[in-house]
Amino acid sequence: MSRQRAGDVCQLHTRRDGPDSASGSRRRPIRGCGLRSPRSTVRIGWQRRSVVQTPMRSSSLLPAIWSAKEEDRDNPNRPRTSRYQRVLISAVEVIPTDVSVDDRVWLQGQAANARQEMGEFAAAERIRKRAEEAIPQTTRPALATYLQKLKVVIARKDRSDEPLDMIPEVQAAIVCKNERAEDDFSRNYCARPEITKVFAL
């Protein structure tokens, strides 16, 4: 990728591989492009669009979680983030029966994601599997993709907010270029040809 092209990628980027949103795409800055707090940028782009079409009060907790991550960025215990994540998990456990299957599965995926980020992998997988059982009744194919990717992350016991294999390859390449890989998975992922070729063009 030329220097000009790399710069273009670092402009506001439209998320294309998240669940479809009735409100249309939104453009979000991506990780690795000089952001002050890049921890969840890519998945936030996916989640924020879905909030618009989710009629659950629990979905309104997601902006609070994003803000808490910013506030907790220098605290490895992330007390604010964990507090809001647990409220979200509790809300999802009592989802009303009149909530659509798509929204139910999406919210369960967010609860599983929260458990994964807190390192509660067994609980995360239980919620994820419960959501996966309803996939045949959903109308948004990206939900199945998300849950399958999350399954791999949970099995790996990865607590990160933004695992490399859950974001598009261009964003992953930018992360690999700008941040030092600190574990075997990240090093191996960053060495994949489809990742290294992004900046080799």
C-alpha positions as a printed NumPy array, in Angstrom:
array([[  0.   ,   0.   ,   0.   ],
       [  1.384,   3.405,  -0.92 ],
       [  1.772,   6.105,   1.696],
       [ -1.151,   7.96 ,   0.106],
       [ -3.325,   4.857,   0.145],
       [ -2.446,   4.134,   3.753],
       [ -3.474,   7.659,   4.624],
       [ -6.782,   7.165,   2.861],
       [ -7.446,   4.091,   4.967],
       [ -6.892,   6.17 ,   8.083],
       [ -9.66 ,   8.55 ,   7.109],
       [-13.149,   7.902,   8.438],
       [-13.927,   4.354,   7.414],
       [-17.302,   2.738,   6.762],
       [-17.8  ,  -0.555,   8.538],
       [-19.031,  -3.061,   5.972],
       [-18.957,  -6.465,   7.636],
       [-21.155,  -5.87 ,  10.698],
       [-24.875,  -6.632,  10.958],
       [-26.946,  -4.547,   8.574],
       [-28.571,  -1.429,   9.953],
       [-31.809,   0.139,   8.858],
       [-30.236,   3.506,   9.522],
       [-27.491,   2.987,   6.942],
       [-23.745,   2.929,   7.464],
       [-21.885,   5.34 ,   9.68 ],
       [-18.291,   6.296,   9.297],
       [-15.932,   5.783,  12.209],
       [-12.188,   6.329,  12.722],
       [-10.279,   3.078,  12.887],
       [ -7.673,   1.718,  15.25 ],
       [ -4.055,   2.526,  14.564],
       [ -4.704,   5.913,  12.96 ],
       [ -3.633,   8.276,  15.707],
       [ -6.695,   7.864,  17.898],
       [ -6.33 ,   8.689,  21.561],
       [ -8.119,   5.55 ,  22.682],
       [ -8.286,   2.875,  19.971],
       [ -9.379,  -0.078,  22.071],
       [-12.787,  -0.841,  20.556],
       [-13.093,   1.439,  17.557],
       [-13.938,  -1.126,  14.915],
       [-16.457,  -3.152,  16.85 ],
       [-18.009,   0.035,  18.19 ],
       [-18.753,   1.022,  14.596],
       [-20.644,  -2.236,  14.173],
       [-22.42 ,  -1.974,  17.503],
       [-23.49 ,   1.671,  17.314],
       [-25.399,   1.118,  14.088],
       [-27.182,  -1.859,  15.603],
       [-28.2  ,   0.168,  18.662],
       [-30.37 ,   2.303,  16.386],
       [-32.573,  -0.65 ,  15.459],
       [-32.601,  -2.42 ,  18.827],
       [-35.731,  -1.562,  20.848],
       [-34.179,  -2.676,  24.119],
       [-33.232,  -0.339,  26.95 ],
       [-30.221,  -2.588,  27.519],
       [-28.789,  -1.395,  24.199],
       [-28.489,   2.087,  25.702],
       [-25.839,   0.675,  28.039],
       [-23.408,   0.266,  25.166],
       [-22.492,   3.965,  24.898],
       [-21.874,   3.933,  28.661],
       [-19.536,   0.958,  28.226],
       [-17.634,   2.711,  25.426],
       [-17.225,   5.829,  27.563],
       [-16.152,   3.736,  30.55 ],
       [-13.426,   2.077,  28.478],
       [-12.05 ,   5.504,  27.697],
       [-12.137,   6.465,  31.376],
       [-10.565,   3.144,  32.418],
       [ -7.82 ,   3.163,  29.795],
       [ -5.074,   3.578,  32.424],
       [ -6.607,   1.153,  34.93 ],
       [ -6.118,  -2.547,  34.091],
       [ -8.943,  -3.48 ,  36.469],
       [-11.405,  -1.364,  34.44 ],
       [-13.906,  -0.89 ,  37.299],
       [-16.312,   1.375,  35.412],
       [-16.298,  -0.798,  32.326],
       [-16.913,  -3.988,  34.295],
       [-19.735,  -2.38 ,  36.241],
       [-21.605,  -1.386,  33.088],
       [-20.853,  -4.701,  31.415],
       [-22.412,  -6.581,  34.32 ],
       [-25.502,  -4.399,  34.132],
       [-25.747,  -5.215,  30.425],
       [-25.368,  -8.938,  31.088],
       [-28.076,  -8.846,  33.754],
       [-30.433,  -6.958,  31.427],
       [-29.881,  -9.419,  28.589],
       [-30.679, -12.345,  30.894],
       [-34.24 , -11.029,  31.288],
       [-34.98 ,  -9.938,  27.718],
       [-38.759,  -9.627,  27.227],
       [-40.403, -12.258,  25.065],
       [-41.685,  -9.687,  22.566],
       [-38.156,  -8.721,  21.456],
       [-37.405,  -9.903,  17.921],
       [-35.108, -12.874,  17.389],
       [-32.559, -10.727,  15.566],
       [-32.36 ,  -8.234,  18.415],
       [-32.323, -10.979,  21.032],
       [-29.415, -12.765,  19.352],
       [-27.541,  -9.501,  18.837],
       [-27.89 ,  -8.535,  22.504],
       [-26.871, -12.011,  23.653],
       [-23.806, -11.661,  21.446],
       [-22.961,  -8.388,  23.18 ],
       [-23.383, -10.027,  26.579],
       [-21.09 , -12.878,  25.513],
       [-18.629, -10.284,  24.233],
       [-18.719,  -8.53 ,  27.618],
       [-18.022, -11.794,  29.444],
       [-15.134, -12.494,  27.062],
       [-13.583,  -9.094,  27.72 ],
       [-13.86 ,  -9.703,  31.473],
       [-12.091, -13.047,  31.107],
       [-15.173, -15.076,  32.075],
       [-14.782, -17.444,  29.153],
       [-16.997, -20.338,  30.271],
       [-19.88 , -17.948,  30.924],
       [-19.182, -16.165,  27.644],
       [-19.407, -19.407,  25.707],
       [-22.677, -20.389,  27.391],
       [-24.292, -17.118,  26.335],
       [-22.801, -17.349,  22.857],
       [-24.13 , -20.88 ,  22.354],
       [-27.574, -19.821,  23.534],
       [-27.553, -17.065,  20.931],
       [-26.288, -19.445,  18.267],
       [-29.203, -21.807,  18.827],
       [-31.545, -19.138,  17.481],
       [-29.486, -18.35 ,  14.375],
       [-31.761, -20.396,  12.049],
       [-34.613, -18.005,  12.938],
       [-32.64 , -14.802,  12.302],
       [-32.71 , -12.676,   9.164],
       [-29.254, -11.053,   9.47 ],
       [-26.483, -13.391,   8.238],
       [-23.779, -11.275,   9.849],
       [-25.021, -12.377,  13.266],
       [-23.898, -15.94 ,  12.566],
       [-20.528, -14.687,  11.342],
       [-20.043, -12.617,  14.475],
       [-20.891, -15.511,  16.802],
       [-18.58 , -17.88 ,  14.953],
       [-15.677, -15.447,  15.199],
       [-16.432, -14.842,  18.863],
       [-16.34 , -18.603,  19.464],
       [-12.724, -18.713,  18.294],
       [-11.758, -15.731,  20.453],
       [-13.361, -17.278,  23.536],
       [-11.687, -20.633,  22.91 ],
       [ -8.358, -18.822,  22.679],
       [ -9.096, -17.127,  26.041],
       [ -8.472, -13.748,  24.49 ],
       [ -9.688, -10.84 ,  26.652],
       [ -8.854,  -8.078,  24.206],
       [-11.512,  -5.592,  23.135],
       [-10.509,  -5.854,  19.513],
       [ -9.056,  -9.252,  18.543],
       [ -7.277,  -9.11 ,  15.203],
       [ -9.406, -11.891,  13.739],
       [-12.64 , -10.025,  14.488],
       [-11.831,  -6.925,  12.453],
       [-11.413,  -6.45 ,   8.676],
       [ -8.003,  -7.291,   7.258],
       [ -7.15 ,  -3.685,   6.359],
       [ -7.695,  -2.577,   9.947],
       [ -5.774,  -5.592,  11.226],
       [ -2.882,  -4.698,   8.934],
       [ -2.803,  -1.154,  10.324],
       [ -2.73 ,  -2.523,  13.871],
       [  0.067,  -4.929,  12.959],
       [  2.053,  -2.103,  11.373],
       [  1.614,   0.385,  14.215],
       [  1.585,  -1.787,  17.326],
       [  4.005,  -4.391,  18.596],
       [  2.597,  -7.917,  18.668],
       [  2.875,  -9.16 ,  22.241],
       [  1.683, -12.767,  21.954],
       [  2.073, -15.734,  19.628],
       [ -1.371, -15.357,  18.111],
       [ -0.819, -11.715,  17.182],
       [  2.635, -12.408,  15.781],
       [  1.333, -15.293,  13.669],
       [ -1.711, -13.352,  12.521],
       [  0.345, -10.332,  11.533],
       [  2.646, -12.6  ,   9.521],
       [ -0.204, -13.938,   7.371],
       [  0.239, -13.112,   3.664],
       [ -3.157, -11.45 ,   3.391],
       [ -2.121,  -9.077,   6.192],
       [  1.453,  -8.35 ,   5.123],
       [  0.429,  -7.684,   1.524],
       [ -1.755,  -4.721,   2.512],
       [  1.245,  -2.415,   2.958],
       [  3.352,  -4.218,   0.381],
       [  1.244,  -3.033,  -2.565]])
